[in-house]
Amino acid sequence: MSTKISVEDAARQLQISPQRTRTLCRDLALRAERVGKTWVIDQESVTQYGLRTAHMIAEDHPAYYPPEHDKSAPIALSFFSGAMGLDLGMEKAGFDIRLACEFDKYCRQTIALNRPHTALLGDINACTADQALKAAGVPRDEVDVVIGGPPCQAFSTAGKRKAFNDERGNAFLKFIDLALEIRPRYIVIENVRGLLSCPMDHRPHDQRGPDFPDLSLDEMKGGALNFVLSKLQNAGYASSFNLYNSANFGTPQIRERVIIICSRDGKTAPFLTPTHSEDGAQGLPRWRTVRQALQGLENHNHLNFPEKRLRFYRLLKAGQNWRDLPADLQREALGKSYFAGGGKTGFLRRLAWDKPSPTLVTHPAMPATDLAHPEAERPLSIEEYKRIQEFPDDWQLAGPLIQQYKQVGNAVPISLGHAVGKMLRNLLEGEAQAAPSNFRFSRYQATCHEEWRKAFEQQRRKIQLELAIS
């Protein structure tokens, strides 16, 4: 039976006035019933409203599960959980996510809203293995999987690429050390493509060439990943990885992420098994489209484009961008960006109905990365973001709208997380099957562990030879 509280108690919890609380009752924002001249309010609805609007803080708490909870499911501990995209995919494959570790306050509130029984911890840098296990309520030897997508900005080609000299890169190493101390059967690491090429020590491009010293071994492309793989190998874990396009696993979106699966038994895990292909190859269904993803949506909460951009959007059809404007308007539409390099395909970009979406970003209305609805005069709504990233329609997102976009834009698509979960379940049950040998997972070269290792060693030998000659 739900606890009932007074207007004054609800106001105190939400840190708002009793008058504002009564207004929320009248507007049905809180579940309440009128008793005489006052209101009696449902406590759970106060908590839900408080977390959703950031009037309440999601505190750290241990796992708490009702007696009917299925205790036979394999156990996973999640770090850098975000809005729980990877976790939901793992859940779909049958895993019990006992712990979510997340520092961002809005993500924490989202986790508490949707998975109140899951243990919640904050800053991974202040977390020990014993604390994580205690919060999850699980002995060390019963953890099947540790999963995490450490901050990617330290490795992104769009950033300064400071790798482990960046605070966020240090969080990556903390995750590895924590996972190795817990020592689960499997460790899963998710990250951006830039991890494949990020050096231990990045030298700016304007400091390279014949007038500068040769690159050192620490400045090798891929040095950061090599360091991580060496730590895992020294601890007895075998690692396999590839750059996976989420569209190949049923996501209506072109989104590429590196997935590393590390096995405590020293056996190299096979690649994930695709469920879709771009052109129907391997007898698989074709990639899912924006039209399929957005079908049936009616209510939309969204940001708005400024009028000066809408003027040009009114001239564009589904699948078009600034290049499809009349030639005499292109320069005016882009302004100074017209003279910038690159393809600039994100400017004034309408999504195509019958293709997957481009990669969702954390803000759908930034000039260089617009994500406009195929027909409507607006950016994608948060409801459409959720559909394209495959979150359930009833998944609650905490915080202001801009924070909701950020949470979903940073998430792992559910289908990709499900593919990871299915592979791990098969490995745990001894039934893992190799993916098709001739399937093209990525458009780039040397993105799987075997090819990447060959390219890395060739680069190492070349640099060592150059250093010996100099």
Protein Blocks (a to p, Z undefined) as FASTA:
>chain_A
ZZdddfklmmmmnopafklmmmmmmnomaccddehjbccddfklmmmmmmmnopaccddd
dddddfklcfkbccdddehklnolmmmmmmmnopacfbdcdfblklmmmmmmmmmmbccd
fdfklpcfklmmmmnopafklcfbdcddddfklmgmklnonmjmbfklmmmmmmmmmmmm
nopabdcddddfklmmmcfbdcdfklgcjkbccddfklpghklmmmmmmmmmmnopacdd
ddddfklnopacdcddddddddfklpacdddddfbdfkopghiacdddfklmmgoiabdc
dddddfklmmmmmmpcehiafklpcfklmmmmnmmmlmpgcjklmgopacdfkbccdddd
fbfkbfklcccdfkbgcdddfklmmmmnopafklccedjfklmmmmmmmpccfklmmmmm
mmmmmmmnopaccddfkbcfbfbehkbfklmmmmmmmmmmmmmmmmmmZZ
